[in-house]
Amino acid sequence: MAAANRIRTFIFIGLLPALSLYLLFVIVPIFWSAFYGFFDWKGIGAMKFIGFDNYIEVVKDPIFWRAFKNNLIIVAASIFGQVPIALVLALVLWKSSFFHRFVRSAIFMPMVLASVVIGIIWGYIYNPQIGILNYILEQLGLSSWIRDWLGDPKINMYSVSVPIIWANIGPYLILFIAAIQNISSEVEDAAKIDGAIGFRRLYLIVVPMIWDTIKVAIVLCISGSMKSFDLIYVMTGGGPAQATELLATYMYNNTFNIFRYGYGSAVSTMIMIVSMFMVAGSQLLMKRKSKH
């Protein structure tokens, strides 16, 4: 018993520096942000206590709900884009040959690039005058498909979802490859004998065996999508007419462009609360599904 207590003490002491830094730079700022949300403050000067007025204004602001709707589009695009694509690619590339390692590295490469660079690249791809996408459509005789991909409010959210999916497949690919490689070879051999190949193997063997990994990937998709900022800010800045506004860009614009630091802090707190509810809801939904 004494040895077990010494081990726990040793583990706690080893984790204490990291926990202290996490508490100082993550947990404390969250509460400070929620605290600032109770004040009318421009970032400098006196802070005027206004109670829940900022939070009430956030809930009543239609732009906030438009940004929330756009974030839901990004969440859906990430879950139904990044996760299935990464899973299929993992099934194809899990073997450790030189060619497979090369393709994995190529798919992971967007994660190495700065988000600003990715945003600029895709901004040029979508450019209605000089963009390569419209040029290719024109050369293929599909001139009727030519669009202002980032300027048309009907399609611009779907347009910006594509680079977000493309840029973030890599981590999920590596995650799924590691999970698939941990599936027992005996299970694989038994599946082949029973005729579980192709889609049947994916549905009956792979998905159930790595379901916990898929749940982790979905949580990462939701949390990452709810704080999406950089690609959207570089490509559209939330425009035109706030058609591509996300919660993070909405918070940024209110905080640093019009200097409503108290209101921006309230928005950031609301983003955290909404994200927590979405993650908890997704976990509850997947838990019920796994029981069935």
C-alpha positions in Angstrom: 0.0 0.0 0.0 2.8 2.4 0.9 4.5 1.6 -2.4 1.3 2.4 -4.3 1.0 5.8 -2.5 4.6 6.6 -3.3 4.0 5.8 -7.0 0.9 8.1 -7.0 2.9 10.8 -5.3 5.7 10.5 -7.8 3.2 10.6 -10.7 1.5 13.7 -9.3 4.9 15.5 -8.8 5.8 14.6 -12.4 2.5 16.0 -13.7 2.5 19.1 -11.5 4.5 21.4 -13.8 2.4 20.6 -16.9 -0.8 20.9 -14.8 0.3 24.2 -13.4 1.0 25.6 -16.9 -2.4 24.3 -18.2 -4.2 25.8 -15.2 -2.4 29.2 -15.7 -2.6 29.5 -19.4 -5.9 27.7 -20.2 -8.3 27.4 -17.2 -7.6 30.8 -15.6 -8.1 32.8 -18.9 -11.4 31.0 -19.5 -12.8 32.3 -16.2 -11.2 35.8 -16.7 -12.9 36.0 -20.1 -16.3 35.1 -18.5 -15.6 37.7 -15.9 -14.8 40.4 -18.5 -18.1 39.6 -20.1 -19.9 41.3 -17.3 -18.3 44.7 -18.1 -18.6 47.4 -20.7 -14.9 47.8 -21.6 -12.9 49.0 -24.6 -9.7 47.3 -23.6 -8.3 50.4 -21.9 -9.7 52.8 -19.3 -12.4 52.1 -16.7 -14.5 49.0 -16.7 -18.2 49.6 -16.2 -20.2 46.7 -14.6 -23.3 45.9 -16.7 -24.3 42.5 -15.4 -25.6 40.1 -18.0 -26.2 42.8 -20.6 -23.5 41.5 -22.9 -24.6 38.0 -22.7 -28.2 39.0 -23.4 -27.1 41.0 -26.4 -25.2 38.0 -27.7 -28.2 35.8 -27.6 -30.4 38.4 -29.2 -28.0 39.3 -32.0 -29.0 37.6 -35.3 -25.4 37.8 -36.6 -24.3 35.6 -33.7 -26.9 32.9 -34.8 -25.9 33.3 -38.4 -22.3 32.7 -37.4 -23.4 29.7 -35.3 -25.3 28.3 -38.3 -22.1 28.7 -40.4 -20.1 26.9 -37.7 -22.6 24.0 -37.9 -21.9 23.8 -41.6 -18.2 23.6 -40.9 -18.8 20.9 -38.2 -20.9 18.8 -40.6 -18.4 19.2 -43.4 -15.6 18.1 -41.0 -17.4 15.1 -39.6 -18.8 13.8 -42.9 -15.8 14.9 -44.9 -12.6 14.5 -42.9 -13.5 11.4 -40.9 -14.8 9.2 -43.8 -12.1 10.3 -46.2 -9.4 9.7 -43.6 -10.8 6.3 -42.7 -11.0 5.1 -46.4 -7.4 6.4 -47.0 -6.2 4.6 -43.8 -7.6 1.3 -45.1 -5.8 1.8 -48.4 -2.5 3.1 -46.9 -2.1 1.2 -43.6 0.5 -1.1 -45.1 4.1 0.0 -44.5 5.6 0.1 -48.0 7.6 3.0 -49.4 4.8 4.1 -51.7 2.3 4.1 -48.9 4.6 6.1 -46.6 5.1 8.6 -49.4 1.4 9.1 -50.0 0.8 9.4 -46.2 3.4 12.1 -46.0 1.8 13.9 -49.0 -1.6 13.8 -47.4 -0.2 15.1 -44.1 1.7 17.9 -45.8 -1.1 20.5 -45.5 -0.7 20.3 -41.8 2.9 21.5 -42.1 1.9 24.6 -44.1 0.8 27.7 -42.3 -3.0 28.3 -42.4 -2.4 31.7 -43.9 -0.6 30.1 -46.8 -3.4 27.6 -47.3 -6.0 30.4 -47.2 -4.0 32.5 -49.8 -3.6 29.5 -52.1 -7.3 28.6 -52.0 -8.2 32.3 -52.4 -6.4 32.3 -55.7 -8.0 29.0 -56.7 -11.4 30.4 -56.1 -10.7 33.8 -57.6 -13.5 34.6 -60.2 -11.1 36.3 -62.7 -7.8 34.5 -62.4 -8.7 31.4 -60.4 -7.7 28.0 -61.7 -11.1 26.4 -60.8 -13.1 28.7 -63.1 -10.4 28.3 -65.8 -10.6 24.5 -65.7 -14.4 24.7 -65.9 -14.2 27.0 -68.9 -11.8 24.7 -70.6 -14.0 21.7 -70.0 -17.0 23.5 -71.6 -18.7 23.9 -68.3 -19.0 27.7 -68.4 -22.4 27.5 -66.8 -20.8 26.2 -63.6 -18.5 29.2 -63.2 -19.2 31.0 -60.0 -17.9 33.7 -57.7 -17.1 30.9 -55.2 -16.3 33.1 -52.2 -18.7 36.0 -53.1 -22.0 34.1 -53.7 -23.8 33.8 -50.4 -25.6 30.7 -51.6 -22.4 28.6 -52.0 -19.5 30.4 -50.2 -19.8 28.5 -47.0 -19.6 25.2 -48.9 -16.7 26.6 -50.8 -14.7 27.5 -47.7 -15.5 24.1 -46.2 -13.4 22.3 -49.0 -10.0 23.8 -47.9 -10.9 23.1 -44.3 -11.5 19.5 -45.1 -8.4 19.2 -47.3 -6.1 20.8 -44.7 -7.1 18.6 -41.8 -7.4 15.1 -43.2 -3.8 14.2 -42.3 -4.1 13.9 -38.5 -7.1 11.7 -38.7 -5.4 9.6 -41.3 -2.5 8.9 -39.0 -4.9 8.3 -36.1 -6.9 5.7 -38.0 -3.8 4.0 -39.4 -2.5 3.5 -35.9 -5.8 2.1 -34.8 -6.1 -0.2 -37.7 -2.6 -1.5 -37.2 -3.6 -2.5 -33.7 -6.4 -4.8 -34.9 -5.4 -8.4 -34.2 -4.2 -10.4 -37.2 -6.3 -13.3 -36.0 -9.4 -11.1 -36.4 -8.3 -10.1 -39.9 -7.7 -13.8 -40.8 -11.1 -14.9 -39.5 -12.8 -12.1 -41.4 -11.2 -13.2 -44.6 -12.2 -16.8 -44.1 -15.8 -15.6 -43.5 -15.7 -13.6 -46.7 -15.7 -10.1 -45.0 -13.7 -8.1 -47.6 -14.1 -4.7 -49.0 -17.1 -2.7 -47.6 -18.2 -5.7 -45.5 -14.7 -5.7 -43.8 -15.0 -2.0 -43.2 -18.5 -2.1 -41.7 -18.3 -5.4 -39.8 -14.7 -5.5 -38.6 -12.8 -2.2 -38.9 -15.4 0.3 -37.7 -16.5 -1.7 -34.5 -12.8 -2.4 -33.6 -11.8 1.2 -33.9 -15.1 2.8 -32.7 -13.4 4.5 -29.7 -10.9 6.1 -32.1 -13.7 7.3 -34.4 -15.4 8.9 -31.4 -12.2 10.7 -30.5 -11.9 11.9 -34.1 -15.4 13.2 -34.0 -14.8 15.1 -30.8 -11.7 16.7 -32.3 -13.7 17.6 -35.4 -16.3 19.4 -33.4 -13.9 21.2 -31.1 -11.7 22.2 -34.0 -14.6 23.4 -36.2 -16.1 25.5 -33.4 -12.9 27.5 -33.2 -12.3 27.7 -36.9 -10.9 31.2 -37.7 -7.7 31.5 -39.7 -8.7 30.0 -43.1 -12.0 31.9 -43.1 -10.3 35.2 -42.0 -7.7 35.0 -44.8 -10.1 34.0 -47.5 -13.2 36.1 -46.8 -12.8 37.9 -43.5 -16.3 36.8 -42.7 -17.8 38.5 -45.7 -19.4 39.4 -48.0 -22.0 41.0 -45.8 -21.1 38.6 -43.0 -22.2 35.6 -45.1 -19.2 33.5 -44.0 -19.0 34.9 -40.5 -18.1 32.3 -37.9 -18.3 32.5 -34.1 -14.5 33.1 -33.9 -14.4 35.8 -36.5 -17.5 37.4 -35.0 -15.7 37.5 -31.6 -12.5 38.8 -33.2 -14.2 41.6 -35.1 -16.2 42.8 -32.1 -13.1 42.6 -29.8 -10.3 44.0 -32.0 -12.0 45.9 -34.8 -14.6 47.9 -32.8 -12.9 47.5 -29.4 -15.8 45.9 -27.5 -13.6 43.8 -25.3 -16.4 43.0 -22.8 -18.8 41.9 -25.5 -16.1 39.9 -27.2 -15.3 38.2 -24.0 -19.0 37.3 -23.6 -19.0 35.9 -27.2 -15.9 33.8 -26.4 -17.6 32.4 -23.3 -20.7 31.5 -25.3 -18.5 29.7 -27.9 -17.0 27.6 -25.1 -20.5 26.8 -23.7 -21.9 25.8 -27.0 -18.9 23.7 -27.9 -19.1 21.8 -24.6 -22.8 21.1 -25.2 -22.1 19.9 -28.7 -19.2 17.6 -27.6 -21.3 16.2 -24.8 -24.3 15.7 -27.1 -22.2 13.9 -29.7 -20.7 11.6 -27.0 -24.1 10.8 -25.6 -25.5 10.0 -29.1 -22.5 7.8 -30.0 -22.8 6.0 -26.6 -26.4 5.2 -27.3 -25.5 4.0 -30.8 -22.7 1.7 -29.5 -25.2 0.1 -27.0 -27.6 -0.8 -29.9 
